[in-house]
């Protein structure tokens, strides 16, 4: 039987969150053949051994494939391995730390058919628990956030709860394996797909809970790394998108266009290590105002891009 949709997920040392992920798949109400393609990204204990029991509980309509790559540590390479071995037409690109209801796979197929969109992206919720922090609530409001169904721009393309055809991934050339650190491969892929005139559709009712315990400090660490790696690489590879994520704000103060001079002066001050560290502590302690979260997220990325480090 040929699967209609393939859940494709890279995993390294999945733990309890991956057990919940598999449990969500066990409960899917989809009535057509489907595929689960797991790429074991050099886990300490092979996933096929650690999750043998859980994988055995998947329904008969599910075809399970486990691909182990070693050495690991390259998420784009793991994504690429998944779509290369998949036999389904549609790839549902997911992460290993998600929990979701029984309708997700079926609804992705339905929305794709209803809209005709080549890329369908659903919502990923961090503030899913009663103990959710102000930071997690703010995080969920970013990008498409609470916007209604409709088209979304390429720079919001993010895997985790996103469906696309395997053929389109192949035509685009796969994810760029040069981005081998945290973040950036999704944005870079989104830009290439946009150049191919791909249609992007946002459907917030396709919702998953993100089980990662995201904190403002942890996110600052990640975005600092992203700025100096994935973002820097993407801007060098595609110089025509200079300005992405405020990247023009860290150019020399008197560089063109001249109307950015004042913003560059302010940015230079805002990216001083002591200033950033102080406001990070304030955000952690008080959880407000929300503008601080925006500053911390963008600021860390721009620091990384400019070769700075707020720890110093």
Beta strands, then each sheet from edge to edge (+ up, - down):
strand 1: 5-11
strand 2: 34-41
strand 3: 62-69
strand 4: 90-94
strand 5: 98-100
strand 6: 119-125
strand 7: 150-151
strand 8: 161-165
strand 9: 200-210
sheet 1: 3+ 2+ 1+ 4+ 8- 6+ 9+ 5-
sheet 2: 3+ 2+ 1+ 4+ 8- 6+ 9+ 7-
end
